[in-house]
Amino acid sequence: MILELLRQIAPRGSERVVLQLHVEEGNVKARELYERVGVKETRRIRGYYKGVQRGGGDAIEMKGEVELQ
């Protein structure tokens, strides 16, 4: 599913894209999804989501090169 989305938004003919994002530390399912396509944790940002109603907390910054083929 995520690969299909990336294929649709990537420049035509791209074989890979670099994906960088922030995800809430407690969102384990999202982190696992990104890891499956090759995106890894690069750093933790303390208090990034502080004040968010869902509980907030730290963000995990993730980055990786994703193969689209």
C-alpha positions in Angstrom: 0.0 0.0 0.0 2.7 2.5 0.9 4.8 1.5 -2.1 1.8 2.2 -4.4 1.4 5.6 -2.9 5.1 6.4 -3.3 5.0 5.2 -6.9 2.1 7.6 -7.7 3.8 10.7 -6.2 7.4 9.9 -7.3 8.8 11.5 -10.5 8.0 9.4 -13.5 10.5 6.7 -14.1 12.0 6.8 -10.6 13.3 3.5 -9.3 13.7 4.7 -5.7 12.9 7.6 -3.5 14.2 8.9 -0.2 11.5 9.0 2.4 12.0 11.1 5.6 9.2 11.4 8.2 8.3 11.8 11.9 6.2 9.3 13.7 4.9 9.3 17.2 7.1 7.0 19.4 4.1 5.0 20.5 2.8 4.3 17.0 4.4 0.9 16.7 2.4 -0.3 13.7 3.4 2.8 11.7 7.0 2.4 12.6 6.9 -1.3 11.6 5.3 -0.4 8.3 8.0 2.1 7.4 10.8 -0.3 8.5 9.4 -3.0 6.2 10.0 -0.7 3.2 13.5 0.3 4.3 13.0 3.4 6.4 15.0 3.4 9.7 15.1 5.5 12.8 17.7 8.3 12.6 17.0 10.2 15.8 14.5 10.8 18.6 13.0 14.3 19.2 11.9 14.7 22.8 8.6 16.3 23.4 7.8 16.8 19.7 4.1 15.9 20.2 3.7 17.4 23.6 0.2 18.9 23.9 -1.3 16.6 21.3 -4.6 15.2 22.7 -3.7 11.6 22.0 -1.0 11.7 24.6 1.8 13.3 22.7 5.4 12.6 23.6 8.5 11.9 21.6 8.8 11.7 17.8 11.0 9.2 16.0 12.6 10.7 12.9 12.9 8.1 10.2 14.7 8.1 6.9 15.6 5.7 4.1 15.8 5.0 0.5 12.8 3.0 -0.7 12.9 0.8 -3.8 9.8 1.3 -6.0 10.3 -1.6 -8.3 
